[in-house]
Amino acid sequence: MDTSSRKTIVIVGGVAGGASCATRLRRMDESAQIIVLERGPYASFANCGLPYQIGGVIAEEDSLLVAKESLFTERFAIDLRTRHEVIAIDRDTNEVEIHDLTADRIYRQRYDSLVLAPGAAPLRPPLPGIDLPGIFTLRNIPDMRSIKQWISQRAAKTAVVVGGGFIGLEMAENLKHLGLAVTLVEMLPQVMPPMDPEMVAPVHDYLTSKGIQLALGSAVSGFSETAGGLEVFTHGGPTHPADLVILAIGVRPETSLAKAAGLSLGERGGIRVDEQMRTSDPHIFSVGDAVEVCDRVTGTWTLLALAGPANRQGRIAADAICGLPAAFHGTQGTAICGIFDLAVASTGASEKALQRAGFTDYEKVYLHAGHHAGYFPGAERIHFKLIFRASDGRILGAQAVGKAGVDKRIDVIAMAIQQSATIDDLAEAELCYAPQFGTAKDILNFVGMVAQNHLRGDDPILHWKDPRLAECELLDVRDPDEFEDGHAPGAKNIPLNHLRASLGTLPKDRPFAVYCAVGGRAHTAVRILRQHGFQAANLSGGYTTFRHTAG
């Protein structure tokens, strides 16, 4: 093979984005010299699996090595150099300066194209005592080993996890698997901060039922060492003792190389790239957690530490380097988190994100329904929220919580958002049905129909925090025993089966806000009332959403 004119592509970072870029490059260009520089001892490991190896769910550490060194070198003819840290970029000469950490030598490497995939580093804020032994972050396999070794050597019994996002929740679960007493401290009043608060209310209940102690709305102020271990201090709150602490309060994009080289950074602090993942230097690309991406729903710039987009970006950068047409059209943040046997997932914009972006043209509906037919054994409830544009029904986002069937519903919505689908498309969607998998009218069909009923005026929606609720008569159409078990303050109970006979006792000078357990009976009640001349609206999600909203 003639290699006299072959290109040299240097990739900095060998995990999701870097590894996918390298292997795609080889598939598309057999002649290129491809060099992957990874400062750690491993390339292409499954960092999403690290908590589960700590907890013993993943038994073998080797299982985390997605692509071992031999795969890079033998199958793809890639020059993989682990423990090689890039310390500078010389854009004038198209060279990188590299520190070989094993041999402790500095050398330079020329490139035709450079791909930056440095990822993001866990945050360690400058709090008193944060560098004490026993306080860990989790980013890579050496971090994982250090945590496991500490737990074993200290015979740890108690742990504090700081942060209620993905890593925090996964670590809380896996430390619990090991038999530790776990306290989860979160500065915000909810776990899973990107999601809307009413959607994570059942998650709080579930975590508590699993023995996780929650300290929500509690900001850590510092740490101290004691004879028995550590203490975690909070602002104006209790002190939590611990044998070890896991910091999971977020990540910061690794941009020091890019910044020192004069590459453009975005408003969120990440590396700014175009649709081909090209930076402000035409010879340099960047992918993964270090880059800013455009939110395809709100149009705002954001940082997103997710493996799926990083892998796709790596492929797109490789195609662009090879002169192939490719473009990254932004992200909608599709994500899922497993917490014991509960799944929490979302895609598109949350209501909080829309409000931050100044977006007012939206509506939402709630549904609480079984993941498959109720008559088939094992049906589990899914709590579902759909957000859509009020003006035309275009789908903007969805969130779901449940023990089964969550992932496939959110995946359908993710594709619907990419295709600019509307609530009408959901209502008409033809989805798999057998009683052990779903219902003849799937949750997604139902949520589309509920949204249609609202936009058409057949069954207008109200929400529990809507200020217009103060002007309404609150009508609970559940059965009396359900009403006695708990109801919204000020509600009048008329069971649905008695509603027609009671119409003559109801005032017509005030609108009715109607609810039941989850919304189905209230829909029928609203249709009865409206066809008899009453003003009536359905409180979306019923008493279940009321409980979630009220905490």
N, C-alpha and C positions, 0 to 999 in steps of 0.2 A: 504494500500500500504506500502511495506517495504521501509523505507527511510533511513535505517542505513548506506547504502553505496552510497547515492545520492551525486552527484557532486554539488558544489557551484560555480556558474559563476557570476562574478561581472562585470557589464558594466558601464563604465564611460562616460556619455553623452547619452541623450535620444532623439536626433532628428533623422535624416534620417538613418545613419548607425547603431547607437545604437539601435533604436527602431526596425528596421528590423531584426537585429541580435537577439534581445530578443524574438520576436514573433516566428521567425524560430526555435530558440532553444526549445521553449515550444512545438511546433508542433512535433519536432523530439525526444524530451525527456520529457515525462510527469513527471518524478520523480525528475528532477533537481531543485535545489533552484536557482532561477534567480533573481538577485538584480540589479536594474537600479538606478544609482546615478546621479542626474541632479542638478547642482548648481543653475539653474534658477527656476522660479516658474512653468514652464510648460515643459512638455515632448512631443515630437512628434508634433511640430507645423510646419506649412507650411511657412518657412521663405521666400520662393520664392513669397509668396503672400503678404508680408508686404507692399511693395510700393502701391499695389492696394487697400489695406484697407485704407491707408493714403489718397489716391485720391478718395475714395468712390466707386470705381468699385466693390470691395467686400464690401457689405453693413454691414455685421455683423462680429464682431471680433471673435465670437465663430466658425465661418466657418474656421478659420485658425487652429483650434485644430484638427489635423488629427486623433489623438487617445487620448481621454480623459482618466483621471486617472482611471475611473471605467472600461474602456476597458482593461487596463493592469491588474488590480487586479481581476476583476470578470470573464472575459472571458479567460484570459491567466494565471491567478494565478501568476503574476509577482509582486515582491516586489519593487514597484516604490517609490523612496524617492526623492522628489523634495526639493530644497534648501539644498542639501547635497553636499558639495564640497570636492573632494578628494584632499588632500594636500601633500601626500607622498605615495610612493610604497616601501614596504619592501620585496625585492625579496628573501631574506634569509628565511623569515618565511611565504612567500606567503600571505601577509596581506597588506591592504591599510589603511592609516590613513585618517579619515573623519572628516570634520567640519560640524556639524549640525548647519546651519545658523539660524534656527528658535529658537532652544533651546540654542544656543551658547555653545555647548559642543563638545569635541573631543573624538572620539572613534575609535577602530580598527575593521576591518572586514577581516576574512580569505577568501581565494578563492582557488579553484582548477584551474580555468582558469580566466584570466582577459582580458577584451576587452576595449581598449582605443578608444573612439569616441569623442574626445574633440572639433573637428571642427577647424575652423580658425577664427582669430580675425581681425576686420577691422584695417587697418594701420592708425596710427596717428603720422606722422613724427614730430620731435621736431622743429616746426616752431614757430616763435614769435606769441603769441596770440592764439595758437591753442586750449587752454583750456577755452577760453572765453564763457560765456553763449550764446546760440544760434547757436553753432557749433556742429553738430550731426554726428554720424555714425549710421548705421542701421544693427543690427544683430538679434534682438529678439523682442518679443512683448513689453517689457518695453521701449525699444528704440523707437518703433513705437508710443507708447502712448505719450512719451515725445515730439516727433516731432509734433503730432497732437495737443497736449495741447499748445505748443509754438505758433503754427500758429493761433490757436483760441484766445488765451489770448492777443497776440500782434497784432491781426488783420493784419497778415503779407500780404504784397503786392508784395515783391520782394524776390527772392531766387537765390543763387549761388550754383550750383552743381559742385563739383570738382571731375573730373574723368569721362571718357566717355565709361566705360565698361557697363556690364549688369545693375548693380544697379544704376549707374549714369544715364543711359538712361531711365530706368524705373521710377526713381524718377523725372527726368525732365518732363516726360510725365504726371505723376500723380500730380505734383505740378501745372502744366499747367491746368489740369482738375479742380483744385481748384481756378483757376483764377489768379494765381500769374504770374508775369513777371519773366521768368527764363533765367539765363545765365549759360551756360555749359562751364566750363574751363577745358581744357585738355592739358597736357604737350606735347603730341605727336601731329603731324599734322593731325591726324585722330581720329575719334571715333572707338570703337570696335578694340582695338589694335591687337588682335590675327589675324584679317583678313588682307588680302592684300589691299593696299591703294586704288587701282582703283575700288575695289568692294564696298567700302563704300562711294565713291563719290556721288552716288545717295541718300545715307542716309543723307549726309550733306545737299543736296538740300531740301530733304523732311523735315528735322528738321527745317530748316530756314523757309520753307513754313508754318509750324505749329506755328511759332512765337517764337521758341527757338533761343536765341542769342548764337552763337558759338564763343568761344575764343580758337581756336586751336593753337598748338605750343606755348602755354602760360603756364609757370610753376608758381605756386603759391609760393610767398616768405614770406607771413605772413598775419596776421589779426590784426585789431584794432577795438576798440569800439568807437562809435560816439554817439552823443545825439539822433540820429534817429535810430541807429541800429548798423550795422557792416560794415567794409570795408575789401575787399579782395585785397591784393597787389600781383602783378605779376612781375617777373623779366623783367625789361625793357619794360613793357607793361602798359596798363591802370589799374586803380583801379576800382573795381566793388563794388558798394554799395549793401547791402542786409539786409533784415530783418531776414533771417536765412541762414545758410550754411550747405550743406550736403557733408560730406567727403566720397567719393566713389572711392578711389584711389587704392584699392586692399586689399588683406587679407594676413595674415601671419599664417602658421600652428601653432596650440597650441601644443607645444612640451616640455613645461617646466617640466611637470611630467616625461615624458619619458627620457628627458635629465638628470634630477636629479637622476633617477633610473639607469642610465648607459646604457640605451638601445641605439642601433646603430641608428644614423641619417644618411641621405643620403646627396649627394652633393648639393641638392637644399634646405636643411634644414628641410625636412620632415622626419617622422619616416620611417625607412627602413623595409620593410616586404617582405616575400616570396610569392609564388603563393597562399598559403593558408591563407594569411594575418597574418602570424606568425612573430613576431618581433625576435630580437636576443635572447630573452628569450623564451624557448619553451612553457612556461605557459602563455605568454602574447601575445595577438593579437591586431591589430589596424586597423581601417577602417575609411573611409571618408576623409575629407579635410586635416587631419593632416598627411596623409601618402604620400610618394612619389610613383608614379606609372610609369610604363614603357610605352612610346609612341609606340604603335604597328606598326606604319609606319616608324618612324625614328630610333627606338630602343633607344632613349635617355630617361633619367629620367626627370620627370616633376611633377609639383604640379597642381592639378585640383580640383577646388571647384564646383562640380556639384552633384546634388542630385541623378541622375540615377546611376552613378558608386558607390556612397556611399551606396545606397540600395543594390546593387548587392554584394558589398564587405561584408556587414553585413550578408547576406545570406551565403556567402562562408565561413566566419569565423565560423558561427554557425555550418555548416556542418562539417568543419574540427574539431571543438571541439567534435562533436558527432562521429567522426571517419569515416565520409562519404567521398567519393572521390569528391573533388571540387578544382577548380583552377581559379584564376583571371588572364586572359591572357593579361592584359594591357588595355589601353584606346586609343581611337582615338578622344576624345574630341568633340563628337557630341553635338551641342548646338544650341539653337535658342533664339532670343530675339524679343519680340513684342514692336514696337514703334508706338503708336497710332494704325493705321490699316496697318502698314508695318511690314513685317517679315524679319529678317536678320538671316541666319543660315549657319552653316558650319559643316563639318566632315572631319576627317583625317588631313593630313598635309597641311598647307598653303605654298605658295611659299617662304615666309619669313622664315618659320620654316625649310624648306628643305635647304635653303641657309645657315642658321645658323648651321645646322648639317653637312655641307659640301657635300650635296647631289647634284650631277650635272646631273645625268641620269634621267631627267624629261622633259616633254613638257606640254603645257597647251593649252586649247581652250576656247573661249568665245562664248556664245549664248545669244541672247536677243529675247525671244519668248513669245507668249501668253500662259497663263496657261491652257486655253482650246481653243476649236475651235473658230477662229476669227468671224465666221458667227453667233455664238451663243452669245446673249447679255451678256455683263459683262466681257469680256476677259481682263485680266490684264497681263502686261508684267512681266516676270521674267528675271532678269539679272543673268546669270549662268556662273560659271567658273569651269572647270574640269581640274585636274592635274593628269597626268599619267606617268608611266615610259616609257621613249623613246625607250628603248631596247626591251621591250616585251609587252607594252600596259597595264601593271597592274595598276589598279586605286589606286591613292595615296591620293586624297582629292578632296573636292568640296566646293564651296561657292555659296550662292544664296541670292538674295534680291528681294522682290516683295510683292504684297498685297494679293495674293492667291496662293495656290498650292506649296509654298516653302517647307513646312514641309515634304510633302510626297515624294518630289524628293530627299531631303537630306536624308530622312530615307532609301530610296532605295539604295543610294550610301553608306550609313553607313553599311548596310548589305552586299553590294557588296565588300567593303573593308575587312570585316570580313571573307568573303569567298575567298579572293585573286582573285576576278574577274578582268576581263580585259575589255578594250573598246569594244572588240568583243561581250562580254556578254551583254553590254549595247545596242549595235546595234541590237542584237537579242532578247532583253528582251520583253516578252509578258506582257503588262501592261493594266490596265483597260482603256476602251475607251467608252465614250459617249460624245456628243459635249459639255455638260455642265461640264464635268470632265477633259477632255484632248483632245488630237488630235490622229488621227489614227497612226501617227508616233509621239510618245511623245517627249517632250524635251530631255529626257534621251536617246531615240533612236537616235535622231538627233545628240546629242553631241557625242555619240559613233561613228556614221557614219562620222562626221567631223574628229574625231581623226583617224579613219581608213583611210580616204582619204589622210590624211597627212602621216601616216606611210607607206602607200603603194606608195606614190609618185604621186598620182593622183591629189592632190590639196595641195601642200606644204604650210605650214603656216609660216607667219612672224608676228612679234609683233611690236607695235608702238615704243618701246624703243630698238629694235634690232639694233645694230650698222651697220648691213648689209644694213639697209634701205637707208643709204647714197649713196649706189652704185646703187640704183634702180630708175627707172622712176615710179613716183607715178601716178596711174591711178584711177580716180573716175568714176565708171560706173553707178552712179545714174542719175536720170533725171535732166535737167538743173535747174528747180526751186529748187530742193533739194540742188544742188550745190551752188546756189546763196544764199541760207539760211545759209550756212556755210560749209567750207571744210578745209581739211588739207593744210597747206602752201605748195606751189609748185606743187599741184596736177593738172593734166590735166583731163578735163571732156570729156569722150566719153560715152554717154548713152549705156547701154547694147544692146538695140535694133539696134543701129547703128554700133556696134563693127565690125561685119563681113565686112561691107562695108568700114570700115576705116583701115583694116589690112595693106593695101598697103602704108599707110602714117606713119606706126610705125617703129621705128628702131629695128634692131635685134641684135645690138651689146651690149645692156644693158638689164638686167632683169627688169621685171615689178613687182611692188608691187601693187596689185589691192584691192580696197575696195568699198563697197556700204554702205548701212545703217547699216546692221547687219551681213552680210556675205553670204547670199543666192545668190544674183545676182553676187557677186564677184566669187563665186564658178563656176557658169556657164561661166563667162568671162575667168577665168583661164583655164578651160577645152578647150574653143575655142582657146585661145592663144597657149597653149601647143601643141595642135594637128595641129597647123599651124607653128610649128617650133620656137615659141617664148619661152623664159624663163619667167616664171610667178609664183607668189606665192600670196596667199590670206592673207590679213591683218585680223587676227582673230577678230571677233566681229565688224568689220567695223567702221564706223564713230562714232557709239555709244560708243564703247570701246575707241576710240581716245579721245572723250570728257571726259570720266571718267579718262583716264590716264593723260590727260593734266589738269585735275581739272577744 
